[in-house]
């Protein structure tokens, strides 16, 4: 099996790009800045709400409002606050630092074991990843970044242009393929997506490819037809390899808030999603949807993305994410 635990050195990185990378803040530091755009949206100014330094129901009500307006959702917010309310009733939270420490523990409890890296099983040939999600969520870009990571880890990768509805999607995937020196199996616009993926599965087997990543269409105005089409693609992959697809990766636009949660429900019900990649965390000032997804769906969150560049994409780490939300650094 193969998992992504650390980023290897890119042998093709020039001295100039290496210097630029060294000057660029780490992904979590950039995530912290994007989520908060100042001080922590969740804990900012709470000290001013503490009468005589005491933690009371007013402070918890303010936290509740901030969580709900950050797309955490009512049920998940109540779960986060339940333990805090008990601690306040027992007078266990003496000051703001104690509250934030308890809040951090509550947030981590919600995320639970959802931070699970994608593990590539070496016995699968190829390890087939079916990437799904609505148009505009960032599927094709995510595929390109994922292919780059896998190639840097020494895996032989192939892409399948299964979004035949949009010509631009095929072209975009081919650009990523050229950029990463990864072959792309494609057909004409309007071709049967299942046929494209079938050809790609066969080609990947014939060439001894380690990983096949298949793009798919994401138009939701014909929702029933779309899900039927995706189920067909899944069946075709399974015919070629009885264990495929080995991963059904749902790409969600985090800035869509509760809409993203509803999309996740629909795709999971139709296909049985096995992992989630959350994109565009730079496009939302909060990121609370991460907690809603973890709490309500309990699906593995594989990756997060905060921008367009390849360096703006990484495995999801629960503690680092919570600390970014709370605007904590390593010294805290």
C-alpha positions as CSV (number, residue, x, y, z in Angstrom):
1,X,0.0,0.0,0.0
2,X,1.0,3.6,-0.5
3,X,0.0,6.7,1.3
4,X,1.0,10.4,1.1
5,X,2.7,11.2,4.4
6,X,5.2,13.8,3.2
7,X,6.0,15.7,0.2
8,X,9.2,14.5,-1.6
9,X,11.7,16.7,-3.2
10,X,10.9,17.6,-6.8
11,X,14.0,16.8,-8.8
12,X,12.9,19.1,-11.5
13,X,12.6,22.2,-9.3
14,X,14.9,25.0,-10.3
15,X,16.9,27.0,-7.9
16,X,14.7,30.0,-8.7
17,X,11.5,28.2,-7.9
18,X,13.0,26.6,-4.9
19,X,13.9,30.1,-3.6
20,X,10.4,31.3,-4.3
21,X,8.9,28.3,-2.4
22,X,11.2,28.9,0.6
23,X,9.9,32.5,0.7
24,X,6.3,31.4,0.5
25,X,4.5,30.7,3.8
26,X,3.4,27.1,4.5
27,X,0.0,25.9,3.4
28,X,-1.4,26.0,6.9
29,X,-0.1,29.5,7.6
30,X,-1.8,30.6,4.3
31,X,-5.0,28.7,5.3
32,X,-5.0,30.5,8.6
33,X,-4.7,33.9,6.9
34,X,-7.4,33.0,4.4
35,X,-9.9,31.6,6.9
36,X,-9.6,34.6,9.3
37,X,-8.5,37.6,7.2
38,X,-7.4,39.2,10.5
39,X,-8.0,37.6,13.9
40,X,-9.9,34.4,14.4
41,X,-13.5,34.7,13.4
42,X,-14.5,32.3,16.1
43,X,-12.6,33.6,19.1
44,X,-12.1,37.3,18.2
45,X,-13.1,39.8,20.8
46,X,-14.6,37.1,23.2
47,X,-12.6,38.7,26.1
48,X,-14.8,41.8,25.8
49,X,-17.9,39.6,26.4
50,X,-16.6,38.1,29.7
51,X,-18.2,40.0,32.6
52,X,-15.5,40.0,35.3
53,X,-13.6,37.4,33.3
54,X,-16.4,34.8,33.8
55,X,-17.5,32.4,31.1
56,X,-21.3,32.4,31.0
57,X,-24.3,31.6,28.7
58,X,-23.9,34.9,26.8
59,X,-20.4,33.9,25.7
60,X,-21.6,30.5,24.6
61,X,-24.6,32.1,22.8
62,X,-22.1,34.3,20.9
63,X,-20.0,31.2,20.0
64,X,-23.2,29.5,18.8
65,X,-24.1,32.4,16.5
66,X,-20.6,32.5,15.0
67,X,-20.5,28.8,14.3
68,X,-23.9,28.7,12.7
69,X,-23.1,31.7,10.5
70,X,-19.9,30.0,9.5
71,X,-21.9,27.1,7.9
72,X,-21.1,24.6,10.7
73,X,-24.9,23.9,10.9
74,X,-27.3,23.8,13.8
75,X,-26.9,20.2,14.8
76,X,-23.1,20.2,14.6
77,X,-23.0,23.5,16.5
78,X,-25.0,22.0,19.3
79,X,-22.7,19.0,19.4
80,X,-19.7,21.3,19.7
81,X,-21.3,23.4,22.4
82,X,-22.9,20.6,24.5
83,X,-19.7,19.8,26.3
84,X,-18.8,23.5,26.8
85,X,-22.2,24.1,28.4
86,X,-21.7,21.3,30.9
87,X,-18.3,22.6,31.8
88,X,-19.7,26.1,32.3
89,X,-22.4,24.7,34.6
90,X,-19.8,22.9,36.6
91,X,-17.7,26.1,36.7
92,X,-14.8,24.2,35.1
93,X,-13.8,27.0,32.6
94,X,-12.1,29.7,34.7
95,X,-11.0,32.0,31.9
96,X,-10.8,32.6,28.1
97,X,-7.8,30.4,27.7
98,X,-9.6,27.5,29.3
99,X,-12.6,28.1,27.1
100,X,-10.5,28.1,23.9
101,X,-8.7,24.9,25.0
102,X,-12.1,23.2,25.6
103,X,-13.4,24.6,22.3
104,X,-10.4,23.2,20.5
105,X,-11.0,19.8,22.0
106,X,-14.7,19.9,21.0
107,X,-13.8,20.8,17.4
108,X,-11.3,18.0,17.2
109,X,-13.9,15.6,18.6
110,X,-16.2,16.6,15.8
111,X,-13.6,15.9,13.2
112,X,-12.8,12.6,14.8
113,X,-10.9,10.3,12.5
114,X,-12.1,12.0,9.3
115,X,-8.6,13.1,8.5
116,X,-7.6,10.0,6.6
117,X,-5.0,10.1,3.8
118,X,-5.7,8.3,0.6
119,X,-3.8,5.0,0.6
120,X,-2.8,3.4,-2.7
121,X,-3.1,-0.3,-2.6
122,X,-0.2,-1.8,-4.6
123,X,-2.1,-4.9,-5.4
124,X,-4.5,-3.0,-7.6
125,X,-3.4,-2.6,-11.2
126,X,-4.4,0.1,-11.8
127,X,-5.6,1.7,-8.5
128,X,-8.7,3.4,-10.0
129,X,-9.9,6.7,-8.6
130,X,-13.3,8.0,-9.8
131,X,-13.5,11.8,-9.2
132,X,-17.0,13.3,-9.0
133,X,-18.6,16.6,-8.1
134,X,-20.6,19.4,-9.6
135,X,-19.1,21.6,-12.3
136,X,-17.1,24.5,-10.9
137,X,-16.1,22.6,-7.7
138,X,-12.5,22.2,-9.0
139,X,-12.5,18.5,-10.1
140,X,-10.2,18.9,-13.0
141,X,-7.7,21.1,-11.1
142,X,-7.8,18.7,-8.2
143,X,-7.1,15.8,-10.6
144,X,-4.1,17.6,-12.0
145,X,-2.6,18.4,-8.6
146,X,-3.2,14.9,-7.4
147,X,-1.5,13.4,-10.5
148,X,1.4,15.7,-9.8
149,X,1.7,14.5,-6.2
150,X,1.5,10.9,-7.2
151,X,4.0,11.2,-9.9
152,X,6.5,12.9,-7.5
153,X,6.0,9.9,-5.3
154,X,7.2,7.6,-8.1
155,X,3.8,6.3,-9.2
156,X,2.9,5.8,-12.9
157,X,-0.3,7.7,-13.5
158,X,-2.9,7.9,-16.3
159,X,-5.8,10.3,-16.6
160,X,-9.2,9.6,-18.2
161,X,-11.2,12.6,-19.6
162,X,-14.6,11.3,-18.6
163,X,-16.2,14.7,-18.6
164,X,-17.2,14.6,-22.3
165,X,-20.0,17.1,-21.8
166,X,-17.6,20.1,-21.8
167,X,-14.9,20.4,-24.4
168,X,-13.1,22.7,-22.0
169,X,-12.9,20.0,-19.4
170,X,-11.1,17.6,-21.8
171,X,-8.7,20.4,-22.9
172,X,-8.0,21.4,-19.3
173,X,-7.2,17.8,-18.3
174,X,-4.9,17.4,-21.3
175,X,-3.0,20.6,-20.3
176,X,-2.5,19.1,-16.8
177,X,-1.4,15.8,-18.5
178,X,1.2,17.6,-20.6
179,X,2.4,19.7,-17.6
180,X,2.9,16.5,-15.5
181,X,4.0,14.3,-18.4
182,X,1.0,12.0,-17.7
183,X,-0.9,10.3,-20.5
184,X,-4.6,11.3,-21.0
185,X,-7.2,9.0,-22.5
186,X,-9.8,11.1,-24.2
187,X,-12.5,11.0,-27.0
188,X,-14.5,13.6,-28.8
189,X,-16.9,15.9,-27.0
190,X,-20.2,14.1,-26.4
191,X,-18.7,10.7,-26.4
192,X,-20.1,8.1,-23.9
193,X,-18.2,8.8,-20.6
194,X,-18.4,5.1,-19.7
195,X,-16.7,4.2,-23.0
196,X,-13.9,6.6,-22.3
197,X,-13.3,5.3,-18.8
198,X,-13.5,1.7,-20.1
199,X,-10.8,2.4,-22.7
200,X,-8.7,4.1,-20.0
201,X,-9.0,1.1,-17.7
202,X,-7.9,-1.2,-20.5
203,X,-5.0,1.0,-21.5
204,X,-3.9,1.4,-17.9
205,X,-3.8,-2.4,-17.4
206,X,-2.0,-2.9,-20.7
207,X,0.7,-0.3,-19.8
208,X,1.2,-1.4,-16.2
209,X,0.0,1.9,-14.9
210,X,-0.2,2.2,-11.1
211,X,-3.0,4.8,-10.8
212,X,-5.8,5.8,-13.1
213,X,-7.7,9.0,-12.2
214,X,-11.0,9.5,-14.1
215,X,-12.7,12.8,-14.4
216,X,-16.5,13.0,-14.8
217,X,-19.2,15.5,-15.7
218,X,-20.9,17.4,-12.9
219,X,-23.9,19.2,-14.4
220,X,-26.7,19.2,-11.9
221,X,-29.6,20.6,-14.1
222,X,-30.2,17.0,-15.2
223,X,-29.4,15.5,-11.8
224,X,-31.1,12.1,-12.3
225,X,-29.4,11.6,-15.7
226,X,-26.1,12.6,-14.2
227,X,-26.3,10.2,-11.3
228,X,-27.4,7.4,-13.8
229,X,-24.4,8.2,-15.9
230,X,-22.0,8.1,-13.0
231,X,-23.4,4.8,-11.8
232,X,-22.8,3.5,-15.3
233,X,-19.2,4.6,-15.2
234,X,-18.8,2.9,-11.9
235,X,-20.3,-0.3,-13.2
236,X,-18.0,-0.3,-16.2
237,X,-14.9,0.2,-14.0
238,X,-16.1,-2.7,-11.9
239,X,-16.4,-5.0,-15.0
240,X,-12.8,-4.4,-15.9
241,X,-11.7,-4.9,-12.3
242,X,-14.0,-6.4,-9.8
243,X,-12.5,-4.3,-7.1
244,X,-12.7,-1.0,-8.9
245,X,-13.2,1.9,-8.4
246,X,-10.9,1.7,-5.4
247,X,-11.7,5.3,-4.5
248,X,-14.7,7.5,-5.2
249,X,-13.4,11.0,-4.5
250,X,-16.0,13.7,-4.2
251,X,-14.7,17.3,-4.8
252,X,-16.6,20.0,-3.0
253,X,-16.3,23.8,-3.2
254,X,-16.0,24.8,0.5
255,X,-17.3,28.3,-0.3
256,X,-20.7,26.8,-1.1
257,X,-21.4,26.2,2.5
258,X,-24.6,24.2,3.2
259,X,-25.0,23.6,-0.5
260,X,-21.8,21.6,-0.4
261,X,-23.2,19.5,2.4
262,X,-26.3,18.7,0.3
263,X,-24.2,17.8,-2.7
264,X,-22.2,15.4,-0.5
265,X,-25.4,13.7,0.6
266,X,-26.6,13.3,-3.0
267,X,-23.4,11.9,-4.4
268,X,-22.9,9.6,-1.4
269,X,-26.4,8.2,-1.7
270,X,-26.0,7.6,-5.4
271,X,-22.4,6.3,-5.5
272,X,-21.0,5.5,-2.1
273,X,-18.4,8.2,-1.7
274,X,-15.2,7.0,-0.1
275,X,-13.3,10.3,0.3
276,X,-13.7,14.1,0.0
277,X,-11.5,16.8,-1.3
278,X,-12.5,20.3,-0.2
279,X,-11.4,23.1,-2.6
280,X,-11.6,26.9,-2.5
281,X,-11.1,27.3,1.2
282,X,-9.5,30.6,0.1
283,X,-13.0,31.5,-1.2
284,X,-14.7,31.3,2.2
285,X,-14.0,33.5,5.2
286,X,-14.9,30.6,7.6
287,X,-14.5,27.0,6.5
288,X,-17.1,25.8,9.0
289,X,-18.5,23.4,6.4
290,X,-15.6,21.1,7.2
291,X,-17.1,20.4,10.6
292,X,-20.6,19.9,9.2
293,X,-19.4,17.3,6.7
294,X,-17.3,15.5,9.3
295,X,-20.1,15.4,11.8
296,X,-23.1,14.6,9.6
297,X,-21.5,12.3,6.9
298,X,-18.4,11.0,8.7
299,X,-16.6,10.5,5.4
300,X,-12.8,10.6,5.2
301,X,-11.6,14.1,4.2
302,X,-8.6,13.4,2.1
303,X,-7.4,16.8,0.8
304,X,-7.9,20.5,1.1
305,X,-7.1,23.2,-1.5
306,X,-6.7,26.9,-0.9
307,X,-5.7,28.2,-4.4
308,X,-4.8,27.4,-8.0
309,X,-1.2,26.6,-7.7
310,X,0.1,23.0,-7.1
311,X,1.4,24.0,-3.7
312,X,-2.0,25.1,-2.6
313,X,-3.2,21.5,-2.2
314,X,-2.4,19.1,0.6
315,X,-3.6,16.3,2.8
316,X,-6.2,17.3,5.4
317,X,-4.8,17.4,8.9
318,X,-7.4,17.8,11.7
319,X,-5.2,19.5,14.3
320,X,-3.6,21.9,11.9
321,X,-7.1,22.9,10.5
322,X,-8.5,23.5,13.9
323,X,-5.5,25.5,14.9
324,X,-5.9,27.5,11.7
325,X,-9.6,28.3,12.6
326,X,-8.5,29.3,16.1
327,X,-5.6,31.2,14.7
328,X,-3.1,29.3,16.9
329,X,0.5,28.8,15.9
330,X,3.1,26.3,17.2
331,X,4.0,28.5,20.2
332,X,0.4,28.2,21.7
